[in-house]
Amino acid sequence: WYQRRVRVYAEELTAGEVAAMHAAGMCPGQEDEHKETKLITWEEILEQTRSGTVTEFIPAPCTEILMRELDQTREELNSTKLTLSETMEELQSISTKLNTTEFTLSDTMEELRSITTKLNTTEEKLLVTEGKLKNCTTTTDWDWSLFTQARYINQTISAEMA
């Protein structure tokens, strides 16, 4: 967090530049306008072996900033958890619907196969019946007036009677 607090530069800074850096405070987040002339970074210091008594501290003004950032991060995390929970519930619901749909589709496909088999059987019977019908029909010229005679009225007519 304090990488911009320890600064060793290759050039002498003016009093105004030092005053501006001091006014910016010790908290992280301020941009270092002189970074191109920096000789050593805070990370390089932290990587060195420590000796003696080392006390780490967080400057008071930074604590408030860090606590606000922490609270904001917690709120974002809680919001993300809530969204994740809602998304998981929605996914579970969709998964259940998908399983139901797959089951229904399987039943429908089985019913379709059964109906298709019945249709094919009916088509075969129809073709056979059409063939028989073609064999039964002849191009005989009938005298239809025959059936208007008194003996045929209100009677069931059969081939034998004709």
C-alpha positions in Angstrom: 0.0 0.0 0.0 2.8 2.4 0.6 4.8 1.9 -2.6 4.6 5.6 -3.4 5.7 6.8 0.1 9.4 6.0 0.1 10.9 7.9 -2.8 14.5 8.3 -3.8 14.9 10.4 -7.0 17.8 10.9 -9.3 17.3 14.7 -9.3 16.6 17.3 -6.7 13.0 18.3 -6.4 11.9 21.8 -5.8 10.4 23.0 -2.6 7.0 23.4 -4.4 7.2 19.8 -5.7 8.0 18.5 -2.2 5.2 20.6 -0.7 2.7 19.2 -3.2 3.8 15.6 -2.4 3.4 16.3 1.3 0.0 17.9 0.8 -1.1 14.8 -1.1 -0.5 12.8 2.1 0.9 9.4 2.8 -2.1 7.5 1.5 -1.9 5.4 -1.6 -3.6 6.4 -4.8 -1.8 9.7 -5.6 0.0 9.7 -8.9 3.8 10.2 -8.8 4.6 12.8 -11.4 8.4 12.1 -11.1 8.3 8.3 -11.5 10.7 8.3 -14.5 13.5 9.6 -12.3 12.9 7.2 -9.3 16.0 5.2 -8.3 14.4 2.7 -6.0 10.9 1.5 -5.5 9.0 0.5 -2.3 8.7 -3.1 -3.6 12.5 -3.3 -3.9 12.8 -2.2 -0.3 10.2 -4.7 0.9 12.1 -7.5 -0.9 15.3 -6.8 1.2 16.1 -8.9 4.2 15.0 -7.3 7.4 17.1 -7.0 10.5 16.6 -5.5 13.9 13.2 -4.4 15.2 10.7 -3.7 12.3 7.4 -2.1 13.2 4.8 -1.9 10.5 2.1 0.7 10.7 -0.7 2.2 8.8 -0.8 6.0 8.9 -4.1 7.3 10.5 -5.4 9.2 7.4 -4.9 6.0 5.3 -6.9 3.9 7.7 -10.1 5.8 6.9 -9.5 5.5 3.1 -8.7 1.8 3.5 -11.8 1.1 5.7 -14.0 2.8 3.1 -12.4 0.8 0.3 -12.9 -2.4 2.4 -16.5 -1.6 3.1 -17.1 -0.9 -0.5 -15.4 -4.1 -1.5 -17.6 -6.0 1.1 -20.7 -4.5 -0.3 -19.7 -5.5 -3.8 -18.9 -9.0 -2.6 -22.3 -9.3 -0.9 -24.0 -8.0 -4.0 -22.1 -10.5 -6.1 -22.9 -13.4 -3.7 -26.6 -12.4 -3.9 -26.5 -12.3 -7.7 -24.7 -15.7 -7.8 -27.3 -17.2 -5.4 -30.2 -15.9 -7.6 -28.4 -17.1 -10.7 -27.9 -20.6 -9.2 -31.6 -20.7 -8.3 -32.6 -19.7 -11.8 -30.2 -22.3 -13.2 -31.7 -25.0 -11.0 -35.2 -24.0 -12.2 -34.1 -24.0 -15.8 -32.4 -27.4 -15.3 -35.6 -28.8 -13.8 -37.6 -27.5 -16.7 -35.1 -28.9 -19.2 -35.3 -32.3 -17.6 -39.2 -32.2 -17.7 -39.0 -31.1 -21.3 -36.6 -33.9 -22.2 -39.0 -36.4 -20.5 -42.0 -35.0 -22.3 -40.1 -35.0 -25.6 -39.1 -38.7 -25.1 -42.8 -39.6 -24.5 -43.9 -37.5 -27.5 -41.2 -39.2 -29.7 -42.5 -42.7 -28.6 -46.1 -41.6 -29.3 -45.0 -40.3 -32.7 -43.3 -43.7 -33.5 -46.5 -45.5 -32.5 -48.7 -43.2 -34.7 -46.2 -43.5 -37.6 -46.5 -47.3 -37.4 -50.3 -47.1 -37.3 -50.2 -44.7 -40.3 -47.9 -47.0 -42.3 -50.2 -50.0 -41.5 -53.3 -48.0 -42.5 -51.6 -46.9 -45.8 -50.7 -50.5 -46.6 -54.3 -51.5 -46.0 -55.5 -48.7 -48.1 -53.3 -49.7 -51.0 -54.6 -53.3 -50.7 -58.2 -52.1 -50.6 -57.6 -49.9 -53.6 -56.2 -52.8 -55.5 -59.2 -55.0 -54.6 -61.6 -52.1 -55.6 -59.9 -51.8 -59.0 -60.4 -55.5 -59.5 -64.1 -55.3 -58.6 -65.1 -52.4 -60.8 -65.9 -53.0 -64.3 -67.0 -50.7 -67.0 -70.5 -52.2 -67.4 -73.2 -50.0 -68.6 -76.0 -50.3 -66.2 -79.6 -49.6 -67.0 -80.3 -47.5 -63.9 -83.9 -47.2 -64.7 -84.2 -50.8 -63.8 -84.1 -49.8 -60.2 -87.1 -47.6 -60.5 -89.4 -50.5 -61.1 -91.9 -51.3 -58.3 -90.2 -54.6 -57.2 -87.0 -52.8 -56.3 -88.4 -49.8 -54.5 -87.6 -49.8 -50.8 -85.5 -52.9 -51.2 -81.9 -53.6 -50.6 -80.3 -54.2 -53.9 -77.6 -56.9 -54.3 -75.7 -58.1 -57.3 -77.7 -61.3 -57.4 -81.0 -59.3 -57.8 -79.7 -57.4 -60.7 
